[in-house]
Amino acid sequence: MSRFERANKVNTSKTTPTKPKRIDSKTNIIQKRKVAHEDEEPGKTAWKPSAMFTPIEGGRQWTLTFSADQQIAIPGRIGRALAVFNVDEVIVYDDSPREERPRRVDPASYTADTDPCHFLSHVLSYLETPPFMRKALFPLHQNLRLAGKLPSLDMPHHPHPREWIPYREGVTISRPKGKTGTLVDVGLDEPVTIQDSIPPNTRLTLHFPTETTLTPEAVHPSAPRTEGGYYWGFSVRRSASLSSVFTESPYEDGYDVSIGTSERGQTVDRAFPPGKIPDFKHLLVVFGGPKGIEYAAGNDEELGKMLEEGTRTRELFDYWINVLPRQGSRTIRTDEAVFIGLTALGRLFEEE
């Protein structure tokens, strides 16, 4: 089964949330509901930038080059935020117009410039994987040539040599000679044996009932969270558009509470006053690129016409939130917004 089923179940209030909107992937119909957005200016075009810039008189003769060192730093900062805030799934979606998207890009080449979504999801997947498993699961690739500059995420499933946790991630090696079962590297001095016969280079989640167990049991990837109570990393999903973020959800009933972030949204305190924190099983928080979620909705073939080229994007979400009112910079980068947004929404994740 998929690793996508890892999500924290939080029950902070007895309040039952209004049933959220759904995007029907077959009929492409959005079930609309009225939501009050008191902080927004009526009639304001949602995705157009509000900043005004003055050009340099006489032109500018100097240039600035963005190096690969900086390109590898962005997924590193996003990965740190995901780990710090116990995020279970990250979705990288494409917000560009279809005619501007890369075509026939060689996935074996360096993709930060040609296919940024591939680059980001590739590096995030590498970061989430326990370090001792990366060589087996990630072949040499130009995207990872500066991987040594990436920060450590130091999550529970990235084991320390002398730390014991009843669950471990492992990668299969081979079958023991003359024996049944499979050898699995779990980052210990010696590989362990499981009874199942599984092909090499397969990632597994194992349960060790005791510290001296040498024959652990393969369990569902969500077991460390649902049974052991541990945060166990994040899965990485790539989506071709904003609508597919919803329609391709790995959860049977989708996301039961969704939050969109925008400078035109409500403040967190107004959206979630004391005593009105929603119950949820699968919470989705969506951040936009430099031009916002509205730009992504306007370029989405499934949503563009229904949402009037992005001006009604708020109708996709149960909550439309401004995570940092009165910001000093006219723009907040996505890697900054993730840290800021999850900090502002932190009390939604706290259990009583």
TAWO-V991388 format. One record per helix or strand of 3 or more residues. SS is the DSSP state (H for helix, E for strand). FROM is the first residue (numbers start at 1). TO is the last residue. If there is no record, write none. Layout:
SS;FROM;TO + SS;FROM;TO
This chain:
H;3;5 + H;68;84 + E;89;93 + H;98;100 + H;116;128 + H;131;137 + H;142;144 + H;147;149 + E;167;172 + E;182;185 + E;192;194 + E;203;207 + E;217;219 + H;223;226 + E;235;239 + H;242;247 + E;257;267 + H;268;271 + E;283;286 + H;292;298 + H;313;316 + E;319;322 + H;334;344 + H;346;348
